[in-house]
Amino acid sequence: MTYFTGAVAAVPTANKAAYQQHVAAVWPLFQTYGASRMVESWGADVPKGKVTDFQGAVQAKDDESIVFSWIEWPDRATADAAFQKMQSDPAMASMPAMPFDGSRMVFGGFAPIYEAGDDGAAGYYQGFLLAVPEGNKATYVKMAGEGWEHFRKGGCSGMVECWGEDVPHGKVTDFYRATKAEDGEVPVFSWTIWPDRATCDAASRAMEAEMGDMDMSTMPFDGMRMMWGGFDPIFDSRTAA
């Protein structure tokens, strides 16, 4: 079953080109470990939130941009073996230093629980992080299916919802702190795929008008702690030269 390593990082805005060079250099190594795909996207419209937001998740500074990314694996076993090998692989140790503060990056392993459409023509992504009570998993999946119908009508190309399976607690940051997760809640890492930002923005405005009177208390999670943002793709291993 497909498995994802999801990550969010804060990268100095001035280091964008260096970051792209870094991920392009590291992808071939991940590929030798069995990774199927790697996608990196750069924050284009990442709003500050009242309770949580991407900036707070990674303790971003004013001169940093948010990166939302994932590595796709054929299954969790392959991902687990890869990260175990990385610990002692000389090839990984010889990689150039990361052009950002890795200690503030949040990451974890996630299994897809809902997928629809595709991202064959991905020109823009919306990324989401939230925490869902473990007992509400089935209800959340049902809600995702209903949400997809709204997104699809607005021109969305695809949607992927992933449930945390191996999400570590970090020393500085982690997904639990980012979403202010409570006991019994599971981090969810998800994204929607759009042909371009204009289509996404128009659909978002239409959905806000349509759902303006929605009773948020009926959602199977605390929507006030969900964060989202818009991201431009800057690296996709499927199309990398």
Secondary structure by P-SEA (a helix, b strand, c coil): cbbbbcccccccccaaaaaaaaaaaaaaaaaaacccbbbbbbbcbbbbbccccccccccccccbbbbbcbbbcccaaaaaaaaaaacccccccccccccccccccccbbbbbcccccccccccbbbbbbbcccccaaaaaaaaaaaaaaaaaaacccbbbbbbbcbbbbbccccccccccccccbbbbbcbbbbccaaaaaaaaaaaaaaacccccccccccccccccbbbbbcccccccc
